[in-house]
Amino acid sequence: MEEVVESMLGNVERFFSKKALEMKASEVRELLKLVETSDVISLAGGLPNPKTFPKEIIKEILDEVMTHYADKALQYGTTKGFTPLRETLMKWFERRYGFSRDNDIMITSGSQQALDLIGRVFINPGDIVVVEAPTYLAALQAFNFYEPTYVQIPLDDEGMKVDVLEEKLRELRSQGKKVKIVYTVPTFQNPAGVTMTEDRRKYLLELANEYDFIVVEDDPYGELRYSGKQVKKVKSFDREGRVLYLGTFSKILAPGFRLGWVVGDPGIIRKLEIAKQSTDLCTNSFGQVVAWRYVDGGYLDRHIPKIIEFYKPRRDAMLEALEEYMPEGVRWTRPEGGMFVWVTLPEGINATEMLRKAVKKGVAYVPGEAFYAHRDIKNTMRLNFTYVDEEQIKEGVRRLAETIKEEL
């Protein structure tokens, strides 16, 4: 339920633009307000655990920055980003992911800003944007402002069903319609936790070339792998500049820095840069200098394994608890990394309506309805395993299972 705020002007909506009147608060963030002050085990958030923040490293870097780079760190920066950070990241991507040197990069105020800029630069009202079903809720929020027409493509345990996408593309072409963007979170997907196979990634890029659309590859969780083999980024196969690769420091440094990036064709990056100029002039300089020293000094490479070591037991605890407590008919994904497990309830159970009962039992989750562009699926939920400890995860899943059993 959206928060009601009293205004000294009475009904202030008379001043708002049509687009502003259509804006809705994030359901996930509104939910977090409810559970953060109550005695509830929250499996609802998407927050990294503060215990993974490299606090001692940051202290060390802060001293270095203020001693040697204070003038740069405390000054306005360029819209595109702090050049040493941009260059260091591109070398890191080339070494780690095999990205082509023909790409350019812009630093953004979190990857969420990159999504908004993509909407601003690419989407006219009515343009067709393909999203996974389910998909990242905040991407829908960013794109909704630009009034696209969504086409949903289902997921399975191997990610987006690209064969279904091809059928849809063929159908749209026969109607004289064209897709502008395909948005995907292919690695440890939010909210479903699944990972697109390498074959499907290549297949997706083949379709992008054949049907002339842009792929937006959102990869906030890609470094958080706890089991299985690494899968190449979609961007790693891109030789025509069709993929925009989005990433963030939020999961591998700390979200408080609000630092993300978008990598892509130089012509597209230039237009995104122009769009960013009117939003915030530049991403915060201080954070960029800190992030540069974090990557360039080798701290990032050494810290990622520590994050994985911290989260893996929590992932394992959630999967074990689901296996132990959930009643027959409940299904869930088994992610090899990331932060989330996706649960599908038996038909007829409305996860949104059930939430209040779950909170009364002392556990919270995110109902899955909001993760669908058409809001057409009611019996799903997202569970987070990174924020609470193993014992709380086990107890939270037990309480959730009790709630579900009462609905059967």
Phi, psi and omega per residue, in radians:
M1 nan 2.300 -3.078
E2 -1.295 2.426 -3.128
E3 -1.132 2.373 3.074
V4 -1.692 2.189 -3.118
V5 -2.007 2.185 3.115
E6 -1.309 2.457 -3.135
S7 -2.070 2.524 3.078
M8 -1.193 -0.344 -3.113
L9 -1.627 0.105 -3.084
G10 1.367 -2.290 3.136
N11 -1.389 1.681 -3.080
V12 -1.353 -0.151 -3.092
E13 -1.071 -0.358 3.134
R14 -1.134 -0.326 -3.140
F15 -1.578 -0.291 -2.944
F16 -1.407 2.659 3.047
S17 -1.264 2.870 3.111
K18 -1.024 -0.737 -3.138
K19 -1.139 -0.682 3.134
A20 -1.132 -0.650 3.136
L21 -1.141 -0.450 -3.130
E22 -1.485 -0.191 -3.125
M23 -1.185 2.449 3.081
K24 -2.191 2.545 3.093
A25 -1.185 2.642 3.059
S26 -1.101 2.144 3.136
E27 -1.111 -0.612 3.137
V28 -1.151 -0.780 -3.106
R29 -1.215 -0.602 3.066
E30 -1.149 -0.661 3.100
L31 -1.104 -0.723 -3.135
L32 -1.048 -0.569 3.095
K33 -1.087 -0.629 -3.099
L34 -1.240 -0.675 -3.005
V35 -1.614 -0.293 -3.057
E36 -1.238 -0.369 -3.120
T37 -1.867 0.080 -3.088
S38 -2.019 2.886 -3.110
D39 -1.488 1.180 -3.060
V40 -2.203 2.397 2.993
I41 -1.344 1.956 -3.065
S42 -1.653 1.970 2.958
L43 -1.788 0.363 -2.943
A44 -1.691 -0.530 -2.967
G45 -1.327 3.133 3.030
G46 -2.219 0.538 -3.017
L47 -1.539 2.395 2.947
P48 -1.176 2.683 -3.116
N49 -1.362 2.245 -3.135
P50 -1.000 -0.391 3.125
K51 -1.194 -0.258 3.094
T52 -1.577 -0.113 -3.134
F53 -1.235 2.279 -3.099
P54 -1.388 1.233 -2.969
K55 -1.105 -0.744 -3.126
E56 -1.179 -0.671 3.092
I57 -1.101 -0.765 -3.135
I58 -1.085 -0.724 3.085
K59 -0.988 -0.798 -3.130
E60 -1.091 -0.767 -3.126
I61 -1.181 -0.684 3.137
L62 -1.025 -0.717 3.114
D63 -1.115 -0.745 3.115
E64 -1.092 -0.775 -3.110
V65 -1.091 -0.812 -3.094
M66 -1.241 -0.416 3.117
T67 -1.421 -0.697 -2.976
H68 -2.003 -0.407 -2.996
Y69 -2.265 0.367 -3.011
A70 -1.043 -0.716 -3.104
D71 -1.065 -0.730 3.106
K72 -1.204 -0.762 -3.026
A73 -1.196 -0.520 -3.056
L74 -1.713 0.025 -3.099
Q75 -1.787 2.829 2.939
Y76 -0.980 2.640 3.068
G77 -2.068 -3.105 3.072
T78 -1.378 2.711 -3.120
T79 -1.065 -0.650 -3.069
K80 -1.244 -0.428 3.123
G81 2.157 2.849 -3.137
F82 -1.134 2.072 -2.982
T83 -0.995 -0.800 3.114
P84 -1.026 -0.646 3.096
L85 -1.175 -0.778 -3.135
R86 -1.050 -0.802 -3.114
E87 -1.175 -0.701 3.136
T88 -1.140 -0.738 3.111
L89 -1.119 -0.730 -3.126
M90 -1.114 -0.657 3.063
K91 -1.151 -0.677 3.127
W92 -1.123 -0.748 3.122
F93 -1.159 -0.683 3.134
E94 -1.124 -0.766 -3.137
R95 -1.198 -0.747 -2.988
R96 -1.540 -0.644 -3.002
Y97 -2.018 -0.240 -3.111
G98 1.340 0.485 3.129
F99 -1.169 2.549 3.110
S100 -1.207 2.513 3.092
R101 -1.244 -0.177 3.135
D102 -1.266 -0.190 -3.122
N103 -1.397 2.790 3.024
D104 -2.080 2.950 -3.097
I105 -2.456 2.507 2.995
M106 -2.235 2.390 3.081
I107 -1.512 2.329 -3.079
T108 -2.120 2.876 3.091
S109 -1.408 1.319 -2.993
G110 1.379 2.732 3.114
S111 -1.207 -0.309 3.080
Q112 -1.071 -0.666 3.084
Q113 -1.111 -0.649 3.113
A114 -1.050 -0.699 3.105
L115 -1.086 -0.763 3.126
D116 -1.122 -0.731 3.131
L117 -1.133 -0.656 3.083
I118 -1.094 -0.770 3.068
G119 -1.026 -0.764 -3.103
R120 -1.124 -0.698 -3.041
V121 -1.438 -0.575 -2.977
F122 -1.839 -0.582 -2.860
I123 -1.724 2.064 2.906
N124 -1.637 2.695 3.066
P125 -0.905 2.240 3.120
G126 1.618 -0.229 3.106
D127 -1.056 2.524 -3.090
I128 -1.510 2.136 3.069
V129 -2.075 2.177 3.114
V130 -1.599 2.303 3.079
V131 -2.297 2.762 3.049
E132 -1.284 2.730 3.095
A133 -2.176 1.741 0.161
P134 -1.483 2.963 3.127
T135 -2.399 3.068 -3.130
Y136 -1.190 2.110 -3.039
L137 -1.029 -0.745 -3.073
A138 -1.230 -0.385 3.016
A139 -1.194 -0.739 3.070
L140 -1.046 -0.737 3.127
Q141 -1.078 -0.730 -3.140
A142 -1.148 -0.767 -3.088
F143 -1.315 -0.560 -3.061
N144 -0.968 -0.587 -3.112
F145 -1.043 -0.435 -3.081
Y146 -1.766 0.112 2.949
E147 1.039 0.935 3.064
P148 -1.356 2.954 2.909
T149 -1.787 2.122 -3.076
Y150 -1.594 2.469 2.917
V151 -2.072 2.174 -3.117
Q152 -1.680 2.359 3.064
I153 -2.074 2.210 -3.060
P154 -1.209 2.804 3.065
L155 -1.879 2.738 2.832
D156 -2.339 -2.863 -3.074
D157 -1.180 -0.171 3.117
E158 -1.928 0.403 3.072
G159 1.565 -2.806 -3.135
M160 -0.969 2.362 3.119
K161 -1.406 1.581 -2.989
V162 -1.194 -0.441 3.062
D163 -1.147 -0.634 3.073
V164 -1.176 -0.673 3.067
L165 -1.032 -0.770 -3.135
E166 -1.072 -0.738 3.103
E167 -1.039 -0.727 -3.127
K168 -1.189 -0.702 3.107
L169 -1.085 -0.715 3.125
R170 -1.129 -0.739 3.122
E171 -1.096 -0.788 -3.138
L172 -1.122 -0.698 3.123
R173 -1.088 -0.673 3.131
S174 -1.133 -0.385 3.108
Q175 -1.653 0.092 -3.120
G176 1.322 0.382 -3.113
K177 -1.943 2.719 -3.046
K178 -2.367 2.398 3.067
V179 -1.413 2.381 3.110
K180 -1.603 -0.807 -3.040
I181 -2.401 2.463 2.866
V182 -1.985 2.056 -3.132
Y183 -1.774 2.260 -3.111
T184 -2.495 2.530 2.925
V185 -1.960 1.483 -2.911
P186 -1.368 -0.283 -3.062
T187 -2.058 2.035 -3.105
F188 0.917 1.021 -2.944
Q189 -0.947 2.479 2.980
N190 -1.778 1.988 0.352
P191 -1.820 -0.093 -2.865
A192 -1.467 -0.347 3.113
G193 1.431 -0.082 -3.066
V194 -1.446 2.846 -3.123
T195 -2.186 2.268 3.116
M196 -1.223 2.350 3.139
T197 -1.209 2.809 3.134
E198 -1.096 -0.700 3.129
D199 -1.060 -0.721 3.133
R200 -1.193 -0.583 3.100
R201 -1.113 -0.766 3.097
K202 -1.128 -0.722 3.124
Y203 -1.056 -0.765 3.125
L204 -1.051 -0.747 -3.125
L205 -1.200 -0.625 3.049
E206 -1.055 -0.737 3.116
L207 -1.160 -0.647 3.108
A208 -1.061 -0.702 3.111
N209 -1.214 -0.728 -3.092
E210 -1.233 -0.693 -3.044
Y211 -1.832 0.075 2.982
D212 1.015 1.081 3.024
F213 -2.272 2.935 3.108
I214 -1.707 2.373 3.033
V215 -1.731 2.211 3.009
V216 -1.805 1.896 -3.129
E217 -1.719 1.880 -3.117
D218 -1.701 2.106 -2.959
D219 -2.318 1.086 -3.124
P220 -1.336 -0.325 -2.991
Y221 -1.997 0.059 -2.936
G222 -1.018 -0.498 -3.126
E223 -1.447 -0.147 -3.046
L224 -1.656 1.118 3.140
R225 -1.734 2.224 -3.093
Y226 -1.868 -0.343 3.136
S227 -2.775 2.894 3.129
G228 1.402 -3.136 -3.077
K229 -1.715 2.581 3.068
Q230 -1.073 2.511 3.076
V231 -2.031 2.353 -3.123
K232 -1.089 2.568 3.071
K233 -1.139 2.642 3.006
V234 -1.001 -0.713 -3.132
K235 -1.036 -0.501 -3.124
S236 -1.109 -0.443 -3.141
F237 -1.638 -0.062 -2.987
D238 -1.460 2.031 3.080
R239 -2.052 0.012 -3.127
E240 -1.994 0.041 3.110
G241 1.354 0.449 -3.094
R242 -1.558 -0.196 -3.052
V243 -1.897 2.233 2.937
L244 -1.731 2.108 -3.072
Y245 -1.807 2.083 -3.121
L246 -1.878 2.425 3.079
G247 -2.593 3.121 -3.018
T248 -2.683 2.660 2.988
F249 -1.521 -0.061 -3.008
S250 -1.076 -0.601 -3.079
K251 -1.696 -0.217 -3.078
I252 -2.089 -0.058 2.993
L253 -2.310 -1.480 3.052
A254 -2.944 2.477 -3.077
P255 -1.212 -0.357 -3.118
G256 -1.121 -0.341 3.095
F257 -1.287 -0.364 -3.118
R258 0.880 1.011 -3.129
L259 -2.165 2.243 3.043
G260 -2.440 -3.027 3.120
W261 -2.678 2.798 2.982
V262 -2.346 2.218 -3.138
V263 -1.961 2.342 3.137
G264 -3.088 -2.947 3.123
D265 -0.996 2.356 -3.098
P266 -0.968 -0.632 3.129
G267 -1.143 -0.664 3.105
I268 -1.255 -0.756 3.129
I269 -1.037 -0.673 3.126
R270 -1.071 -0.752 3.140
K271 -1.197 -0.664 3.064
L272 -1.102 -0.654 3.101
E273 -1.081 -0.769 3.115
I274 -1.088 -0.717 3.120
A275 -1.127 -0.647 -3.127
K276 -1.205 -0.526 -3.088
Q277 -0.953 -0.615 -3.083
S278 -1.546 -0.027 -3.140
T279 -1.694 -0.929 -3.095
D280 -2.499 0.220 -3.114
L281 1.133 -0.936 3.133
C282 -2.791 2.713 3.011
T283 -1.259 2.644 -3.003
N284 -0.992 2.202 -3.029
S285 -1.170 -0.716 -3.071
F286 -1.044 -0.852 3.135
G287 -1.067 -0.645 -3.138
Q288 -1.145 -0.708 3.124
V289 -1.151 -0.717 3.080
V290 -1.060 -0.810 -3.125
A291 -1.108 -0.646 3.088
W292 -1.037 -0.842 3.136
R293 -1.156 -0.572 3.129
Y294 -1.110 -0.753 -3.136
V295 -1.394 -0.879 -3.041
D296 -1.143 -0.528 3.141
G297 -1.434 0.020 3.115
G298 1.445 0.029 -3.123
Y299 -1.121 -0.698 -3.113
L300 -1.040 -0.851 -3.127
D301 -1.036 -0.617 -3.121
R302 -1.408 -0.429 -3.057
H303 -1.513 -0.546 -3.098
I304 -0.950 -0.816 3.112
P305 -1.034 -0.522 3.119
K306 -1.224 -0.657 3.087
I307 -1.117 -0.780 3.138
I308 -1.065 -0.774 3.128
E309 -1.064 -0.583 -3.133
F310 -1.307 -0.727 -3.027
Y311 -1.460 -0.536 -3.032
K312 -0.973 -0.810 3.123
P313 -1.072 -0.527 3.109
R314 -1.247 -0.724 3.047
R315 -1.030 -0.827 -3.121
D316 -1.075 -0.711 -3.130
A317 -1.100 -0.686 -3.139
M318 -1.188 -0.769 -3.139
L319 -1.116 -0.682 3.111
E320 -1.154 -0.710 -3.132
A321 -1.178 -0.690 3.094
L322 -1.073 -0.742 3.130
E323 -1.109 -0.666 -3.067
E324 -1.328 -0.697 -2.918
Y325 -1.872 -0.462 -2.993
M326 -1.243 2.429 3.127
P327 -1.286 2.891 3.110
E328 -1.055 2.480 3.127
G329 1.735 -0.222 3.084
V330 -1.633 2.309 3.138
R331 -2.085 2.707 3.102
W332 -2.661 2.750 3.098
T333 -1.420 2.824 3.131
R334 -2.183 1.406 -3.022
P335 -1.174 2.510 3.065
E336 -1.525 -0.052 -3.141
G337 -3.037 -2.908 3.096
G338 1.441 -2.544 -2.994
M339 -2.363 -0.052 -2.927
F340 -2.350 2.609 2.924
V341 -2.073 2.420 -3.122
W342 -1.868 2.189 -3.063
V343 -1.976 2.305 3.077
T344 -1.962 2.140 -3.117
L345 -1.575 2.843 3.049
P346 -1.013 2.598 3.107
E347 -0.953 2.466 3.105
G348 1.767 -0.288 3.072
I349 -1.625 2.182 3.123
N350 -1.690 1.909 -3.052
A351 -1.160 -0.513 3.110
T352 -1.176 -0.800 -3.142
E353 -1.194 -0.519 -3.096
M354 -1.326 -0.306 -3.022
L355 -1.015 -0.749 -3.121
R356 -1.040 -0.678 3.114
K357 -1.155 -0.678 3.127
A358 -1.137 -0.741 3.138
V359 -1.089 -0.644 3.088
K360 -1.103 -0.515 3.103
K361 -1.491 -0.091 3.049
G362 1.649 0.523 3.081
V363 -2.531 2.537 3.133
A364 -2.249 2.614 3.086
Y365 -2.512 3.071 3.057
V366 -1.835 2.067 3.062
P367 -1.044 2.484 -3.017
G368 -1.368 -0.255 -3.035
E369 -0.914 -0.729 -3.046
A370 -1.236 -0.229 -3.135
F371 -1.510 0.013 3.095
Y372 -1.858 2.261 -3.113
A373 -0.998 -0.610 -3.119
H374 -1.725 0.024 3.093
R375 0.887 0.730 -2.990
D376 -1.809 -0.008 3.133
I377 -2.083 2.182 -3.012
K378 -1.909 -0.238 -2.940
N379 -1.848 0.658 -3.139
T380 -2.257 2.855 3.094
M381 -2.688 2.705 3.066
R382 -1.903 2.316 3.077
L383 -2.025 2.384 3.092
N384 -1.839 2.404 -3.103
F385 -2.041 0.113 -3.031
T386 -1.611 -0.370 -2.924
Y387 -1.617 -0.684 -3.128
V388 -1.740 2.872 -3.071
D389 -1.435 3.072 -3.032
E390 -1.061 -0.712 -3.138
E391 -1.136 -0.723 3.106
Q392 -1.161 -0.668 3.088
I393 -1.039 -0.851 -3.120
K394 -1.055 -0.805 -3.133
E395 -1.189 -0.672 3.119
G396 -1.104 -0.746 3.114
V397 -1.155 -0.664 3.099
R398 -1.063 -0.803 3.117
R399 -1.101 -0.692 3.129
L400 -1.129 -0.742 3.125
A401 -1.078 -0.686 3.080
E402 -1.038 -0.769 -3.141
T403 -1.080 -0.765 -3.125
I404 -1.128 -0.741 -3.135
K405 -1.025 -0.614 3.125
E406 -1.226 -0.304 3.140
E407 -1.574 -0.268 -3.070
L408 -1.334 nan nan
